[in-house]
């Protein structure tokens, strides 16, 4: 029982650290300042960030559930993190008005970016199986 509890805590702490790292990465690659915008009541920034976090959390959960060890989970989670960052970078290239719209508080832009992040996260999560 002690071994399972220690395993839980090691995976949980690692996942929380990975989630924090993802948020730091995401807010670093976007041209707008999410937290300042959210504090100012910008719903678009909130939707985009929430979608990105959910989009990463889905494959992170899948990596936890399907990994054979903590290092295995960390590898899959880092790949998922890279995939989610690429989603933003691709959307930025394909739909360059999206980041500007988020900065200006256009809810549809935040919802689209957040929704696409969740959709890719679902696909990403499904790919992390053995």
C-alpha positions as CSV (number, residue, x, y, z in Angstrom):
1,X,0.0,0.0,0.0
2,X,2.8,2.4,0.8
3,X,4.4,1.7,-2.6
4,X,1.1,2.7,-4.4
5,X,0.8,5.9,-2.3
6,X,4.4,6.9,-3.1
7,X,3.7,6.1,-6.8
8,X,0.6,8.3,-6.7
9,X,2.5,11.2,-5.2
10,X,5.4,10.9,-7.6
11,X,3.1,10.9,-10.6
12,X,0.9,13.6,-9.2
13,X,3.8,16.0,-8.3
14,X,5.4,15.3,-11.7
15,X,2.1,16.0,-13.5
16,X,1.6,19.3,-11.6
17,X,5.2,20.4,-12.5
18,X,4.6,19.4,-16.1
19,X,1.3,21.4,-16.2
20,X,3.1,24.4,-14.7
21,X,5.9,24.1,-17.3
22,X,3.3,23.9,-20.1
23,X,1.6,27.1,-18.9
24,X,4.9,28.8,-18.7
25,X,5.8,27.6,-22.2
26,X,2.4,28.6,-23.6
27,X,2.4,32.1,-22.2
28,X,5.9,32.5,-23.5
29,X,5.1,31.7,-27.1
30,X,2.0,33.8,-27.3
31,X,2.3,37.5,-28.2
32,X,-0.2,38.6,-25.6
33,X,0.1,38.5,-21.8
34,X,-2.7,36.1,-20.8
35,X,-2.7,36.7,-17.0
36,X,-2.8,40.5,-17.4
37,X,-5.6,40.2,-19.9
38,X,-7.5,37.7,-17.8
39,X,-7.1,40.0,-14.7
40,X,-8.6,42.8,-16.9
41,X,-11.6,40.6,-17.7
42,X,-10.6,39.5,-21.2
43,X,-12.8,36.4,-21.8
44,X,-11.0,35.6,-25.0
45,X,-7.6,35.2,-23.3
46,X,-9.3,33.1,-20.6
47,X,-10.9,30.7,-23.1
48,X,-7.7,30.3,-25.1
49,X,-5.6,29.6,-22.0
50,X,-8.2,27.2,-20.6
51,X,-8.4,25.3,-23.8
52,X,-4.7,25.0,-24.1
53,X,-4.4,23.8,-20.5
54,X,-7.2,21.3,-21.1
55,X,-5.6,20.3,-24.4
56,X,-2.4,19.4,-22.6
57,X,-4.1,17.8,-19.6
58,X,-5.9,15.2,-21.7
59,X,-2.7,13.6,-23.1
60,X,-1.0,14.1,-19.8
61,X,-3.7,12.1,-18.1
62,X,-3.4,9.5,-20.9
63,X,0.4,9.3,-20.4
64,X,-0.1,8.8,-16.7
65,X,-2.7,6.0,-17.3
66,X,-0.8,4.2,-20.0
67,X,2.9,4.6,-19.0
68,X,4.9,1.8,-17.7
69,X,7.1,4.0,-15.5
70,X,7.6,7.6,-14.4
71,X,10.4,8.2,-17.0
72,X,8.0,6.8,-19.7
73,X,5.2,9.1,-18.5
74,X,7.6,12.1,-18.6
75,X,8.7,11.3,-22.2
76,X,5.1,11.1,-23.4
77,X,4.1,14.2,-21.5
78,X,7.0,16.2,-23.0
79,X,6.0,15.0,-26.5
80,X,2.4,16.1,-25.7
81,X,3.6,19.4,-24.6
82,X,5.5,19.9,-27.8
83,X,2.5,18.9,-29.8
84,X,0.3,21.4,-28.0
85,X,2.8,24.2,-28.5
86,X,2.9,23.3,-32.2
87,X,-0.9,23.7,-32.3
88,X,-0.6,27.3,-31.2
89,X,2.2,28.0,-33.6
90,X,0.3,26.5,-36.6
91,X,-2.9,28.3,-35.8
92,X,-0.9,31.5,-35.5
93,X,0.5,30.9,-39.0
94,X,-2.8,29.8,-40.6
95,X,-5.1,32.3,-38.8
96,X,-2.8,35.3,-38.0
97,X,-5.8,37.4,-36.8
98,X,-6.5,35.0,-33.9
99,X,-3.7,36.3,-31.5
100,X,-4.6,39.9,-32.3
101,X,-8.3,39.1,-31.6
102,X,-7.5,37.5,-28.3
103,X,-5.5,40.5,-27.3
104,X,-8.5,42.7,-28.3
105,X,-10.9,40.5,-26.4
106,X,-12.8,38.9,-29.2
107,X,-14.4,35.9,-27.5
108,X,-14.9,33.9,-30.7
109,X,-11.1,34.0,-31.3
110,X,-10.4,32.6,-27.8
111,X,-13.1,30.0,-28.1
112,X,-11.7,28.8,-31.5
113,X,-8.1,28.6,-30.3
114,X,-9.2,26.9,-27.0
115,X,-11.5,24.5,-28.8
116,X,-8.9,23.5,-31.4
117,X,-6.4,23.0,-28.5
118,X,-8.8,20.6,-26.8
119,X,-9.5,18.8,-30.0
120,X,-5.9,18.2,-30.7
121,X,-5.4,17.2,-27.1
122,X,-8.0,14.5,-27.5
123,X,-6.3,13.1,-30.6
124,X,-2.9,13.5,-28.8
125,X,-4.3,11.6,-25.8
126,X,-5.6,8.8,-28.0
127,X,-2.2,8.3,-29.6
128,X,-0.6,7.7,-26.2
129,X,-1.6,4.0,-25.9
130,X,0.2,0.7,-26.0
